[in-house]
Amino acid sequence: MKDSQQRLPSIVTPKEVRAPDIKVVDDEGKEIVRPDVLQTVVQLAQLGQLVRIRKSLEKEEFEGKKDSRTLNTTDQPQWIDLINRFPNKPWATATFFNDGPNRVYISFDALDWTPLNLGESLPVDFTKADSRMKLIGYRCDPGNTASVRAVGKY
């Protein structure tokens, strides 16, 4: 290229891979198609797709170990911190069984409380979620108690 060097635009942006605007011309001013540039662009596009596939597969991986607990629930909210306490890993899936005698409420990562009536179970699957269950909350209505069995896998 005889022209002064120009700053090339990025061919990789956070959301997409696009072809660079590179023109290669010969001494007569005719445009030359550069197979090496085209190959690089194709490889970058493939690399971006492979990164997305790898991230998706990582979300689905977990050790498959089971963690069973009995939660003695009162009207005071209680929390299980799965990151700073055993098993020191978030749960990917879990099932909660309300053995009663009263309704309980379950919360994941301090979000909404899900009611669970006597005899009901609540299966939860975070395998395809952006994050796993790190903090589990449980409580009853004022003045009530209940026993909840929780079986999680990490």
N, C-alpha and C positions, 0 to 999 in steps of 0.2 A: 504494500500500500504506500503510495507516494504522498497521500494527504497527511496532514498532521494527525497524530494519534487522537482518536476520539474515545471518550469514556463509554464503554460498552454497558448497556442496561443489564440488570440481573435477569437471568433466565429462570431463576427459582424464586417464587414469591411464596408467602405463607400458605396460600390457598391453591396454588396451581403451578404447573411447570409450563412455560411458554417458549416458543422458538425465539432466539435472539435475532435482532435486526442486523445481520452482518452481510454485507455485500462484498464479494471478492471479484475484482475486475482484472482483466489482462491488460497488456500494454496498449491494445487497440480500444479499450473501453468496453469490451464485451464482458458481461457477467459470467462468472465461473461458478458452477455448483460445486461446493466442497463436501464430498462424502464424509470426511472426518468430522465436520461440524454437524452434519445431519445425524451421524452415528452418536455423537456426544449428546445431542438433544434427546434422541430416543432412549439412550441409556439413563439419562437423568429422569426422564418420565417414568421409566421402569423402576428406578430406585425409589422415587417418591411413592409409587404404588406399593412396593415391597415394604416400605416403612409403615404404611397404613395397615397392611395385612399383619405385620408383626405385632403392632400395637393391639389390634383386635384379638389376636391369638393370646397375647399376654393377659388380657382381661379374663379370658376363660380358664386360665391355668390356676390350679390350687392343689395343695398337697393331698387333700382327701382325708385328713385326720379329723376325728370326731371329738367334740367337746360337749359333754352333757352336764347340765346344771339344774338345780332346783332353786327357784327364785321365790323366797318368802316375801310376799308383797304386802305393803301397808298403804295407807293414804299419803305417805311421804314419798316423793319421787326418789328412786334409787337408780344408780347407773353402774353399768359394767364397762370398764375401759379396757378394751381388748388389745390396745396398742401398748399401754404402759403396765399392764398386768398380764398374767397368763391368758392366752398363749402367745402374747406379744405379736400377734398377727390378726388382721381383720378376718371376720367370717365371710365366706363367699355365699353360703346358703345357711338357712336355719329353719327350724319348725318350733313353734311355741304351742304348748298344750295347757289350757286352763283347767286345772283340777279342782278349782273352786275354794271356797263356797261362793265367791262373789265375782263380779265382772272385774277385769283388769284392763289396763291401757299399756300398750307397748309403743316405744318411740325408737327411731333409728337416727343416730347422729344428731340428736336434739331437734328433730323436725316435728312433724305432726304426731299426735298420739292416736293409735289405732285401737279401738275397743275390741275386747275378746271376752265373750260371754262364757259362762260355766259350760264345760264340755266341748267347747269349740277349739279348733287348732288354727294356727296361722302359719302357713308355709311362706318363706321369703327367699327369693333368689336374686342375688346381686352379681351373678357371674358375668353378665354382659353390661353391668353398670360402669360408669366412669370411676367410681370408688366403691370399696367394700364396706361392710358394717364395722365401724370402729368403736362406736359408742352406742350401747343399748340401754334404754331407760324403761322402767316399769313402775306402775303405781295402781292403786285402787281408788274408788270413790271415797269421800270423807267417812271415816269411822269403820271402813271395811278392811278385810284382809283376804288374801287368796294365795294359793300355791300354783306356781307355773313351772312346768318342765320345759327347758330350752335345750335343743339339740342343734349345735352349729357345726359346720364343717369349714375348715380353713386350709 
